[in-house]
Amino acid sequence: MKDVAEAARISMPYLSELERGRKEGSSEVLAAAAQALGLGLADLLSLTQDELARYARSRVGRGRTSPTAQYDGLCLVA
């Protein structure tokens, strides 16, 4: 982790916060972290998208629809 933080020029505590989802990194920070890991930003985002898609599929059916005259809304439950 120290090597990645140094290569990305960010502090270890900040990298830890990013990793745990407690902070949101800018595109520049994410690109630097991806490069430090030997990935392109597109590769990192693709991995993230795949993880989010798996999570979304596991949560199917847990929302509540709320139709109105103009549209059907979906209330998502966390």
Backbone bond lengths (Angstrom), bond angles and torsions (degrees), N, CA, C in turn:
res aa  C-N    CA-C-N  psi(-1)  N-CA   C-N-CA  omega(-1)  CA-C   N-CA-C  phi
1 M - - - 1.444 - - 1.531 110.30 -
2 K 1.318 115.63 -38.30 1.462 119.78 179.80 1.525 110.67 -61.99
3 D 1.340 116.58 -41.90 1.464 120.77 -179.88 1.523 111.26 -62.89
4 V 1.323 116.72 -41.21 1.470 121.16 179.59 1.521 109.95 -65.37
5 A 1.323 116.58 -45.88 1.466 120.51 179.83 1.526 110.77 -60.21
6 E 1.326 116.55 -44.85 1.465 119.97 179.61 1.525 111.30 -64.23
7 A 1.336 117.10 -44.94 1.466 120.70 -179.12 1.529 111.55 -64.68
8 A 1.333 116.24 -34.37 1.466 120.78 -179.80 1.528 111.99 -85.95
9 R 1.341 116.07 -7.26 1.471 122.26 -178.75 1.529 112.54 60.38
10 I 1.335 114.19 43.69 1.468 120.59 173.83 1.525 107.74 -129.98
11 S 1.306 116.32 158.17 1.464 119.48 -178.19 1.527 110.47 -74.32
12 M 1.318 115.28 153.80 1.466 119.70 177.45 1.527 111.91 -61.81
13 P 1.349 119.05 -42.94 1.469 117.89 178.23 1.534 112.29 -60.30
14 Y 1.341 117.03 -38.91 1.463 120.19 179.53 1.524 110.45 -67.09
15 L 1.327 117.57 -42.88 1.463 121.10 177.11 1.525 110.50 -60.66
16 S 1.307 116.62 -40.52 1.462 120.89 177.80 1.528 111.35 -62.29
17 E 1.325 116.49 -42.65 1.469 120.83 177.99 1.528 110.69 -63.36
18 L 1.325 117.27 -40.80 1.467 121.13 176.89 1.521 110.59 -61.58
19 E 1.322 115.32 -46.19 1.460 121.37 -177.35 1.531 111.52 -61.56
20 R 1.309 116.74 -37.26 1.469 121.10 -178.78 1.520 113.22 -87.05
21 G 1.332 116.69 -0.73 1.461 120.09 177.93 1.514 114.38 79.08
22 R 1.302 117.15 15.49 1.470 120.53 -179.67 1.525 112.91 -87.94
23 K 1.326 116.19 -16.87 1.468 122.59 176.28 1.516 107.80 -129.61
24 E 1.323 115.31 154.20 1.461 121.00 174.46 1.519 107.49 -111.09
25 G 1.316 115.98 121.46 1.452 120.62 -178.80 1.517 111.90 -84.68
26 S 1.315 115.58 151.28 1.463 120.41 174.88 1.528 108.68 -70.58
27 S 1.317 116.02 167.27 1.466 119.45 178.38 1.528 110.32 -62.03
28 E 1.326 117.08 -33.22 1.459 120.39 178.91 1.530 111.26 -66.90
29 V 1.316 116.66 -42.78 1.465 120.82 179.05 1.523 110.11 -66.28
30 L 1.333 117.07 -43.11 1.463 120.05 179.08 1.523 111.19 -63.73
31 A 1.329 116.92 -40.10 1.465 120.47 178.22 1.526 110.70 -63.83
32 A 1.332 117.20 -41.62 1.467 121.13 179.16 1.524 110.82 -65.48
33 A 1.324 117.35 -41.76 1.464 120.92 178.67 1.524 110.59 -65.98
34 A 1.320 116.99 -42.18 1.466 120.83 178.11 1.523 110.16 -60.66
35 Q 1.331 116.62 -45.66 1.460 120.67 179.80 1.526 110.51 -62.34
36 A 1.324 117.19 -39.83 1.465 121.28 178.48 1.525 111.35 -63.18
37 L 1.322 116.63 -27.90 1.466 121.65 178.33 1.525 112.20 -89.68
38 G 1.335 116.55 0.27 1.460 120.22 -179.24 1.514 113.28 80.29
39 L 1.326 116.69 22.63 1.459 122.39 179.61 1.518 109.63 -117.22
40 G 1.316 115.66 156.54 1.449 119.92 168.18 1.518 108.24 -85.55
41 L 1.308 116.94 161.11 1.463 120.18 179.00 1.522 110.38 -60.40
42 A 1.325 117.41 -38.80 1.468 120.93 178.60 1.526 110.98 -61.84
43 D 1.338 117.17 -38.38 1.466 120.84 177.82 1.522 110.87 -63.64
44 L 1.327 116.10 -44.26 1.463 120.90 179.85 1.524 110.94 -62.87
45 L 1.321 116.39 -44.80 1.460 120.35 179.99 1.517 111.38 -66.93
46 S 1.326 117.33 -34.45 1.459 121.12 177.33 1.526 110.52 -64.57
47 L 1.333 116.72 -43.13 1.466 120.42 177.21 1.525 110.67 -61.46
48 T 1.325 115.87 -41.56 1.461 120.88 178.99 1.518 110.84 -65.01
49 Q 1.330 116.77 -42.71 1.462 120.88 179.38 1.524 110.43 -61.97
50 D 1.328 117.40 -42.85 1.459 120.80 178.92 1.527 110.74 -60.68
51 E 1.327 116.90 -42.93 1.468 121.18 179.59 1.523 110.93 -64.47
52 L 1.329 117.13 -43.70 1.462 120.79 178.99 1.522 111.21 -65.03
53 A 1.325 117.39 -37.58 1.465 120.76 179.12 1.525 110.42 -64.73
54 R 1.335 117.46 -41.22 1.472 120.06 177.30 1.525 110.23 -62.28
55 Y 1.322 117.03 -42.13 1.456 121.17 179.66 1.526 110.50 -64.98
56 A 1.321 116.93 -42.94 1.468 120.65 -179.22 1.520 110.72 -62.77
57 R 1.332 116.96 -40.62 1.466 119.56 179.12 1.523 111.04 -65.30
58 S 1.329 117.13 -33.50 1.463 119.56 -179.25 1.526 111.67 -73.35
59 R 1.332 117.43 -16.47 1.457 121.73 -177.41 1.525 112.73 -102.11
60 V 1.327 118.61 3.30 1.464 121.67 -177.59 1.523 109.77 -57.77
61 G 1.332 115.75 137.05 1.457 120.26 176.06 1.508 114.54 90.94
62 R 1.311 118.23 2.92 1.461 119.69 -177.70 1.521 112.79 -103.04
63 G 1.323 116.86 9.60 1.459 119.92 177.45 1.520 110.05 -97.81
64 R 1.311 116.52 175.15 1.460 121.50 178.63 1.523 107.36 -128.91
65 T 1.330 117.20 122.90 1.459 119.78 179.98 1.518 109.98 -77.27
66 S 1.314 114.87 149.07 1.456 121.37 -179.47 1.526 108.35 -140.89
67 P 1.351 117.99 82.29 1.462 120.02 -177.23 1.527 111.97 -71.11
68 T 1.327 114.85 144.26 1.459 121.72 173.35 1.524 107.11 -127.55
69 A 1.304 116.79 -178.87 1.461 120.41 179.85 1.526 111.25 -65.84
70 Q 1.341 117.94 -27.71 1.461 120.61 -175.36 1.523 114.19 -98.48
71 Y 1.301 118.09 -29.75 1.463 119.73 -176.80 1.517 109.81 -161.91
72 D 1.334 115.03 167.20 1.455 121.36 172.92 1.524 107.44 -101.51
73 G 1.312 117.28 123.47 1.455 121.10 178.76 1.514 109.94 -100.62
74 L 1.292 116.67 159.62 1.450 122.32 177.26 1.516 107.97 -128.86
75 C 1.308 116.71 119.71 1.458 122.26 177.74 1.525 107.46 -90.24
76 L 1.319 117.34 116.93 1.453 121.32 -179.03 1.518 109.73 -89.32
77 V 1.308 115.25 138.13 1.454 121.15 -178.31 1.517 108.36 -108.96
78 A 1.321 116.99 127.65 1.473 120.15 179.95 1.500 109.75 -100.72
